[in-house]
Amino acid sequence: MQEREIFRNLSIFPPFIVRLDGRAFHRFTRDMGFEKPYDRRFSDAMAAVSERLLSSSGLEPSFAYTFSDEISLFFPRVPFNGRVEKIDSVCASYAASALTLALHLNEPVAFDSRVILSDVPAAIEYMSMRQREAWRNHINGYCQQALIKEGMTATQAARALRGVKGPAMHEMMFERGLNLAKTPAWERRGIACYRTEMLKEGYNPVTDETVATTRRVVVQDDDLPLFSEPDGEAWLHAHLGYPE
């Protein structure tokens, strides 16, 4: 019956990107009572899921970028012989399980997953695009919540902001006493996870000495550069983990 598995032989070659998006997370975050437009508990949980995907999923992505309810993963190597269906299904199911653990959930959650063809230049442009979306999400979220606090319904607020450009929304919040450029960096630019070398001290019982060793560890970084700027592009190139 294997010949009836429609996409069984559909495969990908590295490098590539996988993007995970939360399914119906608007309702889920509302039911959980998370603060709007941002709640650090939820952001920390998504960062923890991203870190787990790098450190313990067995999938071996080298870089993760997350904001809101999405996670983008960069793969310099290919798992499962490149089988797209398996990569998509395991990434999504692992992320859902990891988020359930991170937030101690009693109800199931789900992610959808897609594979995106890439190389390093395309990955840098892709991450820049997602970071621009994080900024748009940021300013729209603050403006919508401001209008709701002033008496509008969510539908009315969304309608009022439809077609309003970023600078106008930025000015709208500035008039209400909030400079969006001064909000926490993780709200504006997202969070990244990647591997880096760290120096750690240990004890050598044979020589009875304290020794320093270098280990590769996964870290969370919530103070990111602008990926669209030259320094940010260089930063991404250094942290994607793709061999030269």
N, C-alpha and C positions, 0 to 999 in steps of 0.2 A: 504493500500500500504506500510505500514511500514516494512513488511517482505521483501520488495525489497531493503531496505536500507542495503547495503552489510555489513558494519562494525558497524551497529547500536549498537550491544551488545558487541563490543570489548572494554574492560575497563582495567584500570591500577590501581595499589594500591601504596600508598606512602611508602617511598620517591621515587621520580623519577626526571629525568632531561628533560628539553625541550631545544633543540637547534634550534635557528632561524638563517637562512642564507639569506643574501640579494640576490635577483634574478637579474642578469645582472647589478650588481653594478659597474662593471668595466666601462661599457659604461655610466652609470648614473653619476659617479664621474667625468669622463672625460668631459661630457657635462656641468656639473656644474662648471667646471674650478678649481677644487680642486688641491692643490699642491701635487706633488709626491716626495717621497713615502708616506709622511704623511701630513695631513692638520688638524690642531687643531679644526677647525670649524666642520668638519665631525666627529671627535672623540668625541667632546663635545656633538654633536647631538645624537650619539649612546649611550653615557652615560646618556643623558637626557631621551632617550627612555627606557633604562634599569631601571632608577630610577622610571619612571612612571609605568612600569610594576609591580614594588614592591609596590608603594605608592597608586596608584589610579585605577588600572585595574580591581580590584575585584577578580583577579586570585590567589592572596596570595602566590606567590613564596617568599622565604626568602632571596635569594642570587642571584645575577646576575654577570656574568663575560663577558666582551666584549672586543674584539679587531677586527680591520679591519671591515668587514661587518657582523660579527656574534655576537650573544648574547646567552649565556648559562644560563638557569634558574634552580635553585634547588627548588623543591617543597617538604616541609615536610608534607603538607596536600594536599588532593586531591579535586580539584574543579569539578563540573558537574558530581558528582558520579563516577568519574574516566573515563568518556567516552572519548576515545582517539581522535576520530574525532573532537569532540567539543573542546577539549583542544588544539589540533593542529590548528584548524581553527581560534579560538578566539585569541590565542597568536600571530599568524602571522598577522591577520588583525589589531589587536590593535597596534602592533609594526609598521606596515606600516602607520597607521593613525598618530601615535605619531611622527614618523620621518617626515611626511609631515608637521605637525605643527611646529616641531623644526627647520626645514630648510625653511619654508615658500615656499613650492614647488608648482609649477603650473602643474606638470605632476605626474601621479600616480607612486608609487613604490610598490614592493611586496617582501615579505619574504616567504621562505618555512620553514616548521617546522617538527620536528621529536621528538618522545618521546623515552627516553632511560631508561631502567630499571636500578635501582640503589639502593644502601644502602650508608651509610656514608663512609665506606672505598672506595667503588667504585666511589663515588662522588669526593673524594679527588684525586684519581688516574686520574679520568676523567679531573678534572680542571688542574691538573699537565700536562696532555697530551695536553690540549688546550693551556696552557701557553707555552709549548715547541713549539707548532705550531706558536704561536705569535712571538717567537724569530726567527724561521726559516723564517717566513713571513717578519720580520724586516730586517734580513741580506740580503735576496734575493731582497727585494724592493730597498734597498740602492744600491746594486751592479748593479741591472738592470738599475736604473736611472743614475748611473755613466757612464755605457757603452753607454747609449743613448746620454748623454751629450757629449761624446767623438766621436759621429758620427754614432753609430749603430742604426738600426731600432729596434723597440720593439721585433720583431721576431728574429733578429740576436742576440740581447742581451740574450733573453731567451735560444736560442740554445747554445750560448757560456757558459752559466752558468749551462747547463744541466749536472748533474752528479758531479758538483763541491761541495766538502764537506764544511761544515760550517767554520772550521778553515781556509781553503784556502780563502773563501770569506771575512772572518774577516781580514786576512792579506792583501787582495786586497784593501780593503778600508783604512786600516792603511797606506799603501803605498801612498794613495791619500790624506793623511792628516786627516783622520777621524777615531777615535777610537769608534767603535760601542758600546763598553761597557760604554761609557760616554754620549750616547744619552739619551734623557729624559726617565725616568722609564716607563711612560705610553706607549711609543713606543715599548719598549722591553718586558714589562710584562703585558700590558693590564690594564684595569680599572675594579674595582669591585663596586657593590652597595649592601648595607646590612643595616639592622636595628641596631641601637645602642641607648643607653640611653644618653640623654643630659640634663644638668642642666640649667633651664631657670628661669629668674626672672620675677615675676609678682606682681600685686598690689592687696591687699586685702582691699576693701573699707570699710568693717565692722570694721576692727581693725586699718585702716589707716597705714598699714605696707607694706613694700616690703617683699615678700615671695619667696622662691626658690622651684621650683617644678621639678620633673624628668619626662621627656617625651621620648617616643620612636619615633625616627625619622629615615628616610632613608638618608644615606649619600653616596657620591661618594668618592672613594679612588683611586687615581692615582699614589700611591707610594707603590706598593705591594711587599711582600717578594717573594722569589722563592718557589713556592708550592712544589717543589720536595725535598726541604731541610727540616730537622726536625722542625725548627722554622716556616717555611711556612706551613707545614702540621698541626702543632698545631694552627696556625692562622686560617687556613681554618676550622678546627674542631670547633673553637670558634665562627666563623662568619656564618656558614651554617644555624644556627638557628634551628637545629634539637634537640628535647628534649632528654635529657639523659635517 
